[in-house]
Amino acid sequence: MEKYTCSICGHTYNPDKGEPQQNIPPGREFTDLPDNWQCPVCGASKKNFKKE
């Protein structure tokens, strides 16, 4: 599973951990997140994330 990092704040979405504060369970790929998903830290849109 690939990690993606926010180019605005540096937050990394790790699919092995998910995003518990957003009720996103471990195992969900970044590409499977909804298009309107936002960074839980700074609110940046999904398009601002880059694959590591």
Distance bins in CASP14 RR format, pairs under 12 A and 6 or more apart:
PFRMAT RR
TARGET T0000
AUTHOR 0000-0000-0000
RMODE 2
METHOD distances of the structure
MODEL  1
1 13 0 0 0 0 0 1 0 0 0 0 0
1 14 1 0 0 1 0 0 0 0 0 0 0
1 15 1 0 1 0 0 0 0 0 0 0 0
1 16 1 0 0 1 0 0 0 0 0 0 0
1 17 0 0 0 0 0 1 0 0 0 0 0
1 18 0 0 0 0 1 0 0 0 0 0 0
1 26 0 0 0 0 1 0 0 0 0 0 0
1 27 1 0 0 1 0 0 0 0 0 0 0
1 28 0 0 0 0 1 0 0 0 0 0 0
1 29 1 0 0 1 0 0 0 0 0 0 0
1 30 0 0 0 0 1 0 0 0 0 0 0
1 31 0 0 0 0 0 1 0 0 0 0 0
1 32 0 0 0 0 0 1 0 0 0 0 0
1 51 0 0 0 0 0 1 0 0 0 0 0
1 52 0 0 0 0 0 1 0 0 0 0 0
2 12 0 0 0 0 0 1 0 0 0 0 0
2 13 0 0 0 0 1 0 0 0 0 0 0
2 14 0 0 0 0 1 0 0 0 0 0 0
2 15 1 0 0 1 0 0 0 0 0 0 0
2 16 0 0 0 0 0 1 0 0 0 0 0
2 27 0 0 0 0 0 1 0 0 0 0 0
2 29 1 0 0 1 0 0 0 0 0 0 0
2 30 1 0 0 1 0 0 0 0 0 0 0
2 31 0 0 0 0 1 0 0 0 0 0 0
2 32 0 0 0 0 0 1 0 0 0 0 0
2 49 0 0 0 0 0 1 0 0 0 0 0
2 50 0 0 0 0 0 1 0 0 0 0 0
2 51 1 0 1 0 0 0 0 0 0 0 0
2 52 1 0 0 1 0 0 0 0 0 0 0
3 10 0 0 0 0 0 1 0 0 0 0 0
3 11 0 0 0 0 0 1 0 0 0 0 0
3 12 1 0 1 0 0 0 0 0 0 0 0
3 13 1 0 0 1 0 0 0 0 0 0 0
3 14 1 0 1 0 0 0 0 0 0 0 0
3 15 1 0 0 1 0 0 0 0 0 0 0
3 16 0 0 0 0 1 0 0 0 0 0 0
3 17 0 0 0 0 1 0 0 0 0 0 0
3 18 0 0 0 0 0 1 0 0 0 0 0
3 29 0 0 0 0 0 1 0 0 0 0 0
3 30 1 0 0 1 0 0 0 0 0 0 0
3 49 0 0 0 0 1 0 0 0 0 0 0
3 50 0 0 0 0 1 0 0 0 0 0 0
3 51 1 0 0 1 0 0 0 0 0 0 0
3 52 1 0 1 0 0 0 0 0 0 0 0
4 10 0 0 0 0 0 1 0 0 0 0 0
4 11 0 0 0 0 1 0 0 0 0 0 0
4 12 1 0 0 1 0 0 0 0 0 0 0
4 13 1 0 1 0 0 0 0 0 0 0 0
4 14 0 0 0 0 1 0 0 0 0 0 0
4 15 0 0 0 0 1 0 0 0 0 0 0
4 18 0 0 0 0 0 1 0 0 0 0 0
4 19 0 0 0 0 0 1 0 0 0 0 0
4 28 0 0 0 0 0 1 0 0 0 0 0
4 29 0 0 0 0 1 0 0 0 0 0 0
4 30 1 0 1 0 0 0 0 0 0 0 0
4 31 0 0 0 0 1 0 0 0 0 0 0
4 32 0 0 0 0 0 1 0 0 0 0 0
4 33 0 0 0 0 1 0 0 0 0 0 0
4 37 0 0 0 0 0 1 0 0 0 0 0
4 39 0 0 0 0 1 0 0 0 0 0 0
4 44 0 0 0 0 0 1 0 0 0 0 0
4 46 0 0 0 0 1 0 0 0 0 0 0
4 47 0 0 0 0 0 1 0 0 0 0 0
4 48 0 0 0 0 1 0 0 0 0 0 0
4 49 1 0 1 0 0 0 0 0 0 0 0
4 50 1 0 0 1 0 0 0 0 0 0 0
4 51 1 0 1 0 0 0 0 0 0 0 0
4 52 1 0 0 1 0 0 0 0 0 0 0
5 11 1 0 0 1 0 0 0 0 0 0 0
5 12 1 0 1 0 0 0 0 0 0 0 0
5 13 1 0 0 1 0 0 0 0 0 0 0
5 14 0 0 0 0 1 0 0 0 0 0 0
5 30 0 0 0 0 0 1 0 0 0 0 0
5 39 0 0 0 0 1 0 0 0 0 0 0
5 41 0 0 0 0 0 1 0 0 0 0 0
5 42 0 0 0 0 0 1 0 0 0 0 0
5 44 0 0 0 0 0 1 0 0 0 0 0
5 48 0 0 0 0 1 0 0 0 0 0 0
5 49 1 0 0 1 0 0 0 0 0 0 0
5 50 1 0 1 0 0 0 0 0 0 0 0
5 51 0 0 0 0 1 0 0 0 0 0 0
5 52 1 0 1 0 0 0 0 0 0 0 0
6 12 1 0 0 1 0 0 0 0 0 0 0
6 13 1 0 0 1 0 0 0 0 0 0 0
6 19 0 0 0 0 0 1 0 0 0 0 0
6 30 0 0 0 0 0 1 0 0 0 0 0
6 37 0 0 0 0 0 1 0 0 0 0 0
6 38 0 0 0 0 1 0 0 0 0 0 0
6 39 1 0 1 0 0 0 0 0 0 0 0
6 40 0 0 0 0 1 0 0 0 0 0 0
6 41 1 0 0 1 0 0 0 0 0 0 0
6 42 1 0 0 1 0 0 0 0 0 0 0
6 43 0 0 0 0 1 0 0 0 0 0 0
6 44 1 0 1 0 0 0 0 0 0 0 0
6 45 0 0 0 0 1 0 0 0 0 0 0
6 46 0 0 0 0 1 0 0 0 0 0 0
6 47 0 0 0 0 0 1 0 0 0 0 0
6 48 1 0 1 0 0 0 0 0 0 0 0
6 49 1 0 1 0 0 0 0 0 0 0 0
6 50 0 0 0 0 1 0 0 0 0 0 0
6 51 0 0 0 0 0 1 0 0 0 0 0
6 52 0 0 0 0 0 1 0 0 0 0 0
7 39 0 0 0 0 1 0 0 0 0 0 0
7 42 0 0 0 0 0 1 0 0 0 0 0
7 44 1 0 0 1 0 0 0 0 0 0 0
7 45 0 0 0 0 0 1 0 0 0 0 0
7 46 0 0 0 0 0 1 0 0 0 0 0
7 47 0 0 0 0 1 0 0 0 0 0 0
7 48 1 0 1 0 0 0 0 0 0 0 0
7 49 1 0 0 1 0 0 0 0 0 0 0
7 50 1 0 1 0 0 0 0 0 0 0 0
7 51 0 0 0 0 0 1 0 0 0 0 0
7 52 0 0 0 0 0 1 0 0 0 0 0
8 38 0 0 0 0 0 1 0 0 0 0 0
8 39 1 0 0 1 0 0 0 0 0 0 0
8 41 0 0 0 0 1 0 0 0 0 0 0
8 42 1 0 1 0 0 0 0 0 0 0 0
8 43 1 0 0 1 0 0 0 0 0 0 0
8 44 1 0 1 0 0 0 0 0 0 0 0
8 45 0 0 0 0 1 0 0 0 0 0 0
8 46 0 0 0 0 0 1 0 0 0 0 0
8 47 0 0 0 0 0 1 0 0 0 0 0
8 48 1 0 1 0 0 0 0 0 0 0 0
8 49 0 0 0 0 1 0 0 0 0 0 0
8 50 0 0 0 0 0 1 0 0 0 0 0
9 38 0 0 0 0 0 1 0 0 0 0 0
9 39 1 0 0 1 0 0 0 0 0 0 0
9 40 0 0 0 0 1 0 0 0 0 0 0
9 41 1 0 1 0 0 0 0 0 0 0 0
9 42 1 0 1 0 0 0 0 0 0 0 0
9 43 0 0 0 0 1 0 0 0 0 0 0
9 44 1 0 0 1 0 0 0 0 0 0 0
9 48 0 0 0 0 1 0 0 0 0 0 0
9 49 0 0 0 0 0 1 0 0 0 0 0
10 39 0 0 0 0 1 0 0 0 0 0 0
10 40 0 0 0 0 0 1 0 0 0 0 0
10 41 1 0 0 1 0 0 0 0 0 0 0
10 42 0 0 0 0 1 0 0 0 0 0 0
10 43 0 0 0 0 0 1 0 0 0 0 0
10 44 0 0 0 0 1 0 0 0 0 0 0
10 48 0 0 0 0 1 0 0 0 0 0 0
10 49 0 0 0 0 1 0 0 0 0 0 0
10 50 0 0 0 0 1 0 0 0 0 0 0
10 52 0 0 0 0 0 1 0 0 0 0 0
11 17 0 0 0 0 0 1 0 0 0 0 0
11 19 0 0 0 0 1 0 0 0 0 0 0
11 21 0 0 0 0 0 1 0 0 0 0 0
11 22 0 0 0 0 0 1 0 0 0 0 0
11 38 0 0 0 0 0 1 0 0 0 0 0
11 39 1 0 1 0 0 0 0 0 0 0 0
11 40 1 0 0 1 0 0 0 0 0 0 0
11 41 1 0 1 0 0 0 0 0 0 0 0
11 42 1 0 0 1 0 0 0 0 0 0 0
11 43 0 0 0 0 1 0 0 0 0 0 0
11 44 0 0 0 0 1 0 0 0 0 0 0
11 48 0 0 0 0 0 1 0 0 0 0 0
11 49 0 0 0 0 1 0 0 0 0 0 0
11 50 0 0 0 0 0 1 0 0 0 0 0
12 18 0 0 0 0 0 1 0 0 0 0 0
12 19 0 0 0 0 0 1 0 0 0 0 0
12 30 0 0 0 0 0 1 0 0 0 0 0
12 39 0 0 0 0 0 1 0 0 0 0 0
12 40 0 0 0 0 0 1 0 0 0 0 0
12 41 0 0 0 0 1 0 0 0 0 0 0
12 49 0 0 0 0 1 0 0 0 0 0 0
12 50 0 0 0 0 0 1 0 0 0 0 0
12 51 0 0 0 0 0 1 0 0 0 0 0
12 52 1 0 0 1 0 0 0 0 0 0 0
13 19 1 0 0 1 0 0 0 0 0 0 0
13 22 0 0 0 0 0 1 0 0 0 0 0
13 24 0 0 0 0 1 0 0 0 0 0 0
13 26 0 0 0 0 0 1 0 0 0 0 0
13 27 0 0 0 0 0 1 0 0 0 0 0
13 28 0 0 0 0 1 0 0 0 0 0 0
13 29 0 0 0 0 1 0 0 0 0 0 0
13 30 1 0 1 0 0 0 0 0 0 0 0
13 31 0 0 0 0 0 1 0 0 0 0 0
13 32 0 0 0 0 0 1 0 0 0 0 0
13 33 1 0 0 1 0 0 0 0 0 0 0
13 37 0 0 0 0 1 0 0 0 0 0 0
13 38 0 0 0 0 0 1 0 0 0 0 0
13 39 0 0 0 0 1 0 0 0 0 0 0
13 40 0 0 0 0 1 0 0 0 0 0 0
13 41 0 0 0 0 0 1 0 0 0 0 0
13 44 0 0 0 0 0 1 0 0 0 0 0
13 46 0 0 0 0 1 0 0 0 0 0 0
13 48 0 0 0 0 0 1 0 0 0 0 0
13 49 1 0 0 1 0 0 0 0 0 0 0
13 50 0 0 0 0 0 1 0 0 0 0 0
13 51 0 0 0 0 0 1 0 0 0 0 0
13 52 0 0 0 0 1 0 0 0 0 0 0
14 20 0 0 0 0 0 1 0 0 0 0 0
14 24 0 0 0 0 0 1 0 0 0 0 0
14 26 0 0 0 0 1 0 0 0 0 0 0
14 27 0 0 0 0 1 0 0 0 0 0 0
14 28 0 0 0 0 0 1 0 0 0 0 0
14 29 0 0 0 0 0 1 0 0 0 0 0
14 30 0 0 0 0 1 0 0 0 0 0 0
14 49 0 0 0 0 0 1 0 0 0 0 0
14 52 0 0 0 0 1 0 0 0 0 0 0
15 24 0 0 0 0 1 0 0 0 0 0 0
15 25 0 0 0 0 1 0 0 0 0 0 0
15 26 1 0 0 1 0 0 0 0 0 0 0
15 27 1 0 1 0 0 0 0 0 0 0 0
15 28 1 0 1 0 0 0 0 0 0 0 0
15 29 1 0 1 0 0 0 0 0 0 0 0
15 30 1 0 0 1 0 0 0 0 0 0 0
15 31 0 0 0 0 1 0 0 0 0 0 0
15 32 0 0 0 0 1 0 0 0 0 0 0
15 33 0 0 0 0 1 0 0 0 0 0 0
15 51 0 0 0 0 0 1 0 0 0 0 0
15 52 0 0 0 0 0 1 0 0 0 0 0
16 24 0 0 0 0 0 1 0 0 0 0 0
16 25 0 0 0 0 0 1 0 0 0 0 0
16 26 1 0 1 0 0 0 0 0 0 0 0
16 27 1 0 0 1 0 0 0 0 0 0 0
16 28 0 0 0 0 0 1 0 0 0 0 0
16 29 0 0 0 0 0 1 0 0 0 0 0
16 30 0 0 0 0 0 1 0 0 0 0 0
17 24 0 0 0 0 1 0 0 0 0 0 0
17 25 0 0 0 0 1 0 0 0 0 0 0
17 26 1 0 1 0 0 0 0 0 0 0 0
17 27 0 0 0 0 1 0 0 0 0 0 0
17 28 0 0 0 0 0 1 0 0 0 0 0
17 30 0 0 0 0 0 1 0 0 0 0 0
17 40 0 0 0 0 0 1 0 0 0 0 0
18 24 1 0 1 0 0 0 0 0 0 0 0
18 25 1 0 0 1 0 0 0 0 0 0 0
18 26 1 0 1 0 0 0 0 0 0 0 0
18 27 1 0 0 1 0 0 0 0 0 0 0
18 28 1 0 0 1 0 0 0 0 0 0 0
18 29 0 0 0 0 1 0 0 0 0 0 0
18 30 0 0 0 0 1 0 0 0 0 0 0
18 32 0 0 0 0 0 1 0 0 0 0 0
18 33 0 0 0 0 1 0 0 0 0 0 0
18 37 0 0 0 0 0 1 0 0 0 0 0
18 40 0 0 0 0 0 1 0 0 0 0 0
19 25 0 0 0 0 1 0 0 0 0 0 0
19 26 0 0 0 0 1 0 0 0 0 0 0
19 27 0 0 0 0 0 1 0 0 0 0 0
19 28 0 0 0 0 1 0 0 0 0 0 0
19 30 0 0 0 0 0 1 0 0 0 0 0
19 33 0 0 0 0 1 0 0 0 0 0 0
19 37 0 0 0 0 1 0 0 0 0 0 0
19 38 0 0 0 0 0 1 0 0 0 0 0
19 39 0 0 0 0 1 0 0 0 0 0 0
19 40 1 0 1 0 0 0 0 0 0 0 0
19 41 0 0 0 0 0 1 0 0 0 0 0
20 26 0 0 0 0 1 0 0 0 0 0 0
20 28 0 0 0 0 0 1 0 0 0 0 0
20 40 0 0 0 0 1 0 0 0 0 0 0
21 38 0 0 0 0 0 1 0 0 0 0 0
21 39 0 0 0 0 0 1 0 0 0 0 0
21 40 1 0 1 0 0 0 0 0 0 0 0
21 41 0 0 0 0 1 0 0 0 0 0 0
22 28 0 0 0 0 0 1 0 0 0 0 0
22 33 0 0 0 0 1 0 0 0 0 0 0
22 34 0 0 0 0 0 1 0 0 0 0 0
22 37 1 0 0 1 0 0 0 0 0 0 0
22 38 0 0 0 0 1 0 0 0 0 0 0
22 39 0 0 0 0 1 0 0 0 0 0 0
22 40 1 0 1 0 0 0 0 0 0 0 0
22 41 0 0 0 0 0 1 0 0 0 0 0
22 43 0 0 0 0 0 1 0 0 0 0 0
23 33 0 0 0 0 0 1 0 0 0 0 0
23 37 0 0 0 0 0 1 0 0 0 0 0
23 40 0 0 0 0 0 1 0 0 0 0 0
24 30 0 0 0 0 0 1 0 0 0 0 0
24 32 0 0 0 0 1 0 0 0 0 0 0
24 33 1 0 0 1 0 0 0 0 0 0 0
24 34 0 0 0 0 1 0 0 0 0 0 0
24 37 0 0 0 0 1 0 0 0 0 0 0
24 38 0 0 0 0 0 1 0 0 0 0 0
24 40 0 0 0 0 1 0 0 0 0 0 0
25 32 0 0 0 0 0 1 0 0 0 0 0
25 33 0 0 0 0 0 1 0 0 0 0 0
27 33 0 0 0 0 0 1 0 0 0 0 0
28 34 0 0 0 0 0 1 0 0 0 0 0
28 37 0 0 0 0 0 1 0 0 0 0 0
29 37 0 0 0 0 0 1 0 0 0 0 0
29 51 0 0 0 0 0 1 0 0 0 0 0
30 37 0 0 0 0 1 0 0 0 0 0 0
30 39 0 0 0 0 0 1 0 0 0 0 0
30 46 1 0 0 1 0 0 0 0 0 0 0
30 47 0 0 0 0 0 1 0 0 0 0 0
30 49 1 0 0 1 0 0 0 0 0 0 0
30 50 0 0 0 0 0 1 0 0 0 0 0
30 51 1 0 0 1 0 0 0 0 0 0 0
30 52 0 0 0 0 0 1 0 0 0 0 0
31 37 0 0 0 0 0 1 0 0 0 0 0
31 46 0 0 0 0 1 0 0 0 0 0 0
31 49 0 0 0 0 0 1 0 0 0 0 0
31 51 0 0 0 0 1 0 0 0 0 0 0
32 46 0 0 0 0 0 1 0 0 0 0 0
33 39 0 0 0 0 0 1 0 0 0 0 0
33 40 0 0 0 0 0 1 0 0 0 0 0
33 45 0 0 0 0 0 1 0 0 0 0 0
33 46 1 0 0 1 0 0 0 0 0 0 0
33 47 0 0 0 0 0 1 0 0 0 0 0
33 49 0 0 0 0 1 0 0 0 0 0 0
34 45 0 0 0 0 0 1 0 0 0 0 0
34 46 0 0 0 0 1 0 0 0 0 0 0
35 45 0 0 0 0 1 0 0 0 0 0 0
35 46 1 0 0 1 0 0 0 0 0 0 0
35 47 0 0 0 0 1 0 0 0 0 0 0
36 43 0 0 0 0 0 1 0 0 0 0 0
36 45 1 0 0 1 0 0 0 0 0 0 0
36 46 1 0 0 1 0 0 0 0 0 0 0
36 47 0 0 0 0 0 1 0 0 0 0 0
37 43 0 0 0 0 1 0 0 0 0 0 0
37 44 0 0 0 0 0 1 0 0 0 0 0
37 45 1 0 0 1 0 0 0 0 0 0 0
37 46 1 0 1 0 0 0 0 0 0 0 0
37 47 0 0 0 0 0 1 0 0 0 0 0
37 48 0 0 0 0 0 1 0 0 0 0 0
37 49 0 0 0 0 1 0 0 0 0 0 0
38 44 1 0 0 1 0 0 0 0 0 0 0
38 45 1 0 0 1 0 0 0 0 0 0 0
38 46 1 0 0 1 0 0 0 0 0 0 0
38 47 0 0 0 0 0 1 0 0 0 0 0
38 48 0 0 0 0 1 0 0 0 0 0 0
38 49 0 0 0 0 0 1 0 0 0 0 0
39 45 1 0 0 1 0 0 0 0 0 0 0
39 46 0 0 0 0 1 0 0 0 0 0 0
39 47 0 0 0 0 0 1 0 0 0 0 0
39 48 1 0 0 1 0 0 0 0 0 0 0
39 49 1 0 0 1 0 0 0 0 0 0 0
40 46 0 0 0 0 0 1 0 0 0 0 0
40 49 0 0 0 0 0 1 0 0 0 0 0
41 48 0 0 0 0 0 1 0 0 0 0 0
41 49 0 0 0 0 0 1 0 0 0 0 0
42 48 0 0 0 0 1 0 0 0 0 0 0
42 49 0 0 0 0 0 1 0 0 0 0 0
43 49 0 0 0 0 0 1 0 0 0 0 0
44 50 0 0 0 0 0 1 0 0 0 0 0
END
